[in-house]
Amino acid sequence: MIELRKKLYYLLFSVKNFGLLDGFILWLNLEVFETSTISVPGIKYEIILRKNTSDKNAFKQIFLLNEYDLFDFKNPKTVIDAGGNIGLFSILVKKKYPDSKIICIEPDEENYSILSKNLSFYSNIFNEYKGLWHKDCKLSIVKKEEIGAWGTQVIENENGSIDAISIDTIFKKYSIEYIDILKIDIETSEKYLFDNNIDWLLKSRYIIIEFHDRIEHGTSIGFFKALSKLDIKFNYFIMGDNTVIENLSFKSSND
């Protein structure tokens, strides 16, 4: 009975977002037929979802529950999707802001494989098979089976098999001067991201970050300490599981 109620709950959101017919068809494919590819009204290309993983839940959060409700971000030119998982947030950004440049970062090999396929149809998206960290180094994957594919965690390890990339390196590699939207969902790594080399925060207009204090204590402290250290004036609000920071001190060359 509980499972049926959940399915009907998502049916309501699907119909609300996409209309009676399109919403019902999407819901059928997602909840009843559990197809491996999903067509979303308004998005040209089908989205791959792996069965028996957290992919379906991630899809629901983004496309049904609108946990990333992209309000008017002033036509963002540069977006970083840190913790890209299978590319769903990047697809959402491309749907609303097709001219945006996106750097999508994901350290898990299996997630990255699906991400690459899902994003292969879109122009001006650059994928990094890496983990976001406060410096360039080596990382190891920590598998948390109870969390699922969207909960991949990493730890710093000089003998690790995963490369880490810093925001400073991204600025240099992609010749960007500022970030319009920085989405961070990196499964406790935010605890270490703000240890040092934080001046890039001054060049970030909006930050959408999910903290994971429920998994590891203190993951949010470093972020707010960094804002205070740089004396950044900001507005913030909650959007789903995310904290959204609007940097009121932000200035770009286009402002």
N, C-alpha and C positions, 0 to 999 in steps of 0.2 A: 504493500500500500504506500509506504514512504517513497519507494522508488518511482511509483506511478505519479505521485504528487510532484516529485522533482521533474519528471519528464513534462508534465502539464505546465509546470512553472516556466520551463524554458520555452514551451510552445507559445505561451502568452508573450514573452519577450520577442520571440522570433516573428510573430505576427505583428506586434507593435512596431518593430523596426523595419520590416520588409513588406508589410501588407499581407492580406489574408491568404492569397494564393501562393505567392513567392515564399512567404514566411512558413506556410504549412509544408511546402515541398522541401525547403531547407531543413525543417525540423524532422521530417520523415527520414531524409537521408542521414541526418546526424544521429537521431535517437532510435529509429526503428530499423532501418536498413544498415546503419553504421558503415556507410560507404568509405572507401579509402581516400576519396577525393570529394571535396565539397565546393559547390558553386554558390557564390555569394552575390546577390543582386547588386549591381553597381560596380562589381569587380570583374574584369574581363577574363582573368585566368583562374582555373580551378586551383584549390589549395589542398595539398597532400596532408592527411592526418593519419598517423600510425594507429592501428588498433591496439587495444589493451595497454595504452600508455596514457600519460596526462595530457596528450595533445588535444583531445576533445574538450577537456576542462579549460585549457588555455584558450581554445577557440570560443567557448561560451563566454568567458570573462571579457574577451575583447570585442566580439561581434554581436553578442546577445545582451550581455549585462552592461556593456559600454563602460567598462572600468577605465578605459582611456578615452574619455569624452573630449576629443580634440576641439576645444572651443577656438575662438579666433586667436591664433598664435602669430598674427601679423605676417602671413605668407612666409613661413620659415624657409630659408635657403639651405641651411646646414643642420642636419639631424644626426645624432649619434644614438644608436640602439645598442646599449651595453647589456648583455644577457639576452641575445636575440632569440634564443630557443629555436623555433622552426620558422621564424620570420614573420610572425603574424602582426606584430606592432609595425614593422616596416611596411607591410602591405597596407595596413590601415592609413599610415602617413601618406603613402603614394596615392591612395584613393582620394584623399582630401587635398593633398598638395603634390600634384604629379611632377612639378618642376624641382622639387627639393632634392638635395644631395644627401644621401644617407650612408653612414659608415656603420655596418652591423657587425657586432662582436659576439662570438660564441665559442666557448672552450671545449664543449663536449662533442666528440667526433660524430656520434650518431645523430645528435641534434643538428650539427653543422651540415651533414650530408643532406638532410631534408630541407634545411634552411636554404642551401644553395640551389636546390631544385625549385623551391617555391619562389625564390627571388630572381631566378634566371631570366624571366620574361621582362623584367623591369630595367629601364636605363638609369644610369647615375646612382646605382647602389653598389657599394664596395664591401665585400665580406672579408672579415678577419677571423681565421680559425685560431683564436687566442682568448686569453682571459684578461679582463681589465684589472689593472693593479696600479699602485702608486709609482712603480718603476718598471723598467724592462728587465725581466728575469725569467726564471723557469718555475713552472707550477706543476703540481700533481692533482689529479682528479680524486675527489672523495665521493664515493658512491653512497648515496642515501636511498636505499631501495624503497623505504616507506614514504619518501617524498615524491618519487617518480622522476620522469625525464625532465620536468621543469624545475627540479631542485638540485641540479648538479653543483656541487661545491668544490672549491679548489684551495690548496694550501701552497705556500711558497716552499720550493724544494729545488736546490741547485742541481739535482739529478733528475728532476721531473721531465716529462715528455711534452708538456704544453708550454708554449711561449706566452709570456705576459706582455701586454702593451700598455703604455701609459698614455694619458691624455696629451701630454707634451709631445710624445712621439707622433700621435695622430695629427696634431696640428702641423708638425713639420712634414710628415709623409704626404698629407693630402693638401698641403698649402692652404690651410684655412686660417682665418683670423679670429673667428668667433663661432660660437655654437648657439643656434636659435633654440633647439630643443635637445636636451640631454636626458635620455631615459635610462635609468639605472635599476636593473633588477638582477643582481649578481649574487644572490643567495649567500649572504653574510660577508662577502668580500668587501662590502661597503665599509666594514669595520676597519679595514686597512687602507682603503683607497685614499683617505684624507690624512694619512700619517705625515706626509710631506709633499712638496711640489704641488701646491694647491692654488697657485696664482691663476690658473685657467678658470677657476670659479668666477673671477671677475669678468671673464669673457663669455659667460654662459647666461643667456637670457632667461630661459625656463629650464628647471630641473624637475623631472618626474622620477621620484625614487621610492622604491619599496624597501622598507627596513625589515630586518629579520630577527629582531630581539627575541621573538618567541622561540627561535631555534638556537641562537647564541646571544648571551647577554651582552649588551653594550654596543650593538652594531650601529646605533643612531648617534651616539655621543660625539664621535669624531667629526661627523658632518656639521653639526651645529657649532661645535668648537671652531671649525674652519671658517664658517660664516662670521662668527664673532671676531676671530683673529684678523680677518680681512676687512672688518667693519662694513660688511655688506648690508645694506638696507633691503628688506624684502617683505613681500606678502606671501602668505602660505595658506593652503587649504587642503582638505583631504578629498581624494577622488578614488573611490573603491579602496583597495589596499595600499594606495600610493599617497605620498605626500608631494604636493606640487609647490615649488618655490618659484616665485616671480622675482627676479633680481632687479630691484628698483635702481640700483647703482649702475646697471648695464648701459654701455654706450658702444655702438658699432660705428664703422666708417660710413654706414648708410643712414645713421640717425641724424 
